[in-house]
Amino acid sequence: SKMAYLLPHLSSGWEVDQAIVTEEDRVVVIRFGKDTDRTCMVQDEVLASIAEKVKNFAVIYLVDIEQVPDFNTMYELFDDCTTMFFFRNKHIMVDLGTGDNNKINWALTDKQEFIDIIEMVYRGARKGRGLVVSPKDYSTKYRY
C-alpha cells in the first residue's frame, strides 16, 4: 500500500521516544505493527486519509514492530496492528468498551470515528486526564 509512505515512519526506539517527548501541543498517534500486515495496511490508509484533517491537534506516526521491537513488551504489542495515543510524554488511555484501555488493537476503518477519538483524546489530555472515554462503544463490534 503506497498510502503508508505518506505517514512518517519512526525507525528506532530513540525516534519513537523523541516523537513522544518533543511534541508539546498535539496528540501523538502511533500505529505499531508490521507494515506488510493486511490489518495495518487498512489502518494506515485510514490514518493517511485523516492526517491532514487532524494536523492541528494530532500528529501520526508508523512504527514497524519488527524493525523497532523496543516497545513490544512494555506496551504488549502482540496484535497485528495497535494504535496508541500520547500527549506531553504521557500515554493516554481510551475506554473503547473493549476492556483494553491501552490501545486500539484492530483496524478502525471509519474515518470520522477515528477523528472523533483523536479529538476526544486531545480535549481530555489537555485537561490533564490520563483516560478518556470513546464517543462510541466498540465492545460488540469487535468481538471475535
N, C-alpha and C positions, 0 to 999 in steps of 0.2 A: 504494500500500500504506500503510494507516494505521499499520502497525507502526513504520515508520521514525520517526514522530513521538515514540515513546516513548523513543527514544535521543537524547541531546543532539547537536545539530549544532555544529560549530566553524565560524564563518563568516568567519574571517580568518586570515592567517598568524600574526598575533600570538596569537590564541586557541589555535591549534594548539601554538605554542611554549610558551605558559603552561601548557596542559594537560600537556605532556610534562615541563616543568621543575618544576612545583609539586607534583606528586603524589609523595609521599615513600615510601609504603608499598605501593602496589598497582601492578600492571602496567597500563599504559595501552594499550588496544587501539584502534587507529584503522582504520576502514574508509574507504579513499579510493575514490572513484568518482563516477558520476553517479546521483543519487537516482532518476532515471526509468528507469535501465537495468534490464532484467529480471534479470540476474545479481545486481545489487546488491540488488534488491528481495527476492530469495530469501535472500541472505546477511543482509540487515537483519532479516528475520523471524526467522531463527535466532538472531542476536545479541540481538534484543529479548527472545526467549524464554529466553535463558540469563543475561541481565544480572543478574537477581535472585539466581540461584544462585551467581554468581561475585563478587558485590559486595564480599565481604570481602577478596578478593585481586586484583580487577581492576575497572577502570572502562572503559566502552566509549563511543567517540565516532564520529560520522559526519562525513566531510568531502566536500563536493561539489567535485570537482576542476575544474569549470568556474567555480564561484564563487570557489574558492581554488586558483589554479594554482601557488602559490608552491613547492610541493614536487614538481611533476610531473617536472622534470628531475633533481633531486637523487636522488629515490627511484625514478626510471624508472617512473612510473605510466602505463604505456601500455595496460594491460589494462582491461577493463570494470570490474573490481572487484578491489581489492587490500586485504588486511588486514595490518597491521604491528603489531609489539609494541615497547613501550618500557618501561624501568624505570630510575628515577632519572636521567632525562635521557639515557639511553643506548639506542640501537637494539639490540634483542635479536634475533639471527638464529635461525631454526629450520630444522634439517635435516629436510625432509619427504621426502627421497628423490627430489625432482623436479629437483635441480640448481640451483634458485634458493632460496638460504637466506635471502634478504632479506625474503620476503613470501609470503603465500598469495594466489595470483592466480587463484583460481577460487572459486565458491560452495561452501563446505564445509557440506553440509546436515545432517550427523549431529551433533546437539546434544551428545551425550556425548563424541564425538571432539573437538569444539571445546573443551569444558570441560577435557578431558584435556590438550590442547595448552596452553591458558592456564595450567593448574596447573603443567605442566612448565616453562613459561617462568618462572613465579613462583618455583618452587623453585630452578631453575638460576640465575636472575638474582640472587636473594638471596645465593647463594654466590659471586657475582662472575663468573659465566660470561656471556660475550657470545654464545655459541652453545649452543643446547640441541638435543637430538635428539628428534624427534617420537616418541611411543609407537607410531605406525603409519607404515608406508612407503606413500607415495602415488604412487610412480613409475609404476606400471602403470595405476592407476585413472584418472588424468587426462591420459593421452597422447592428443593429438588426432590 
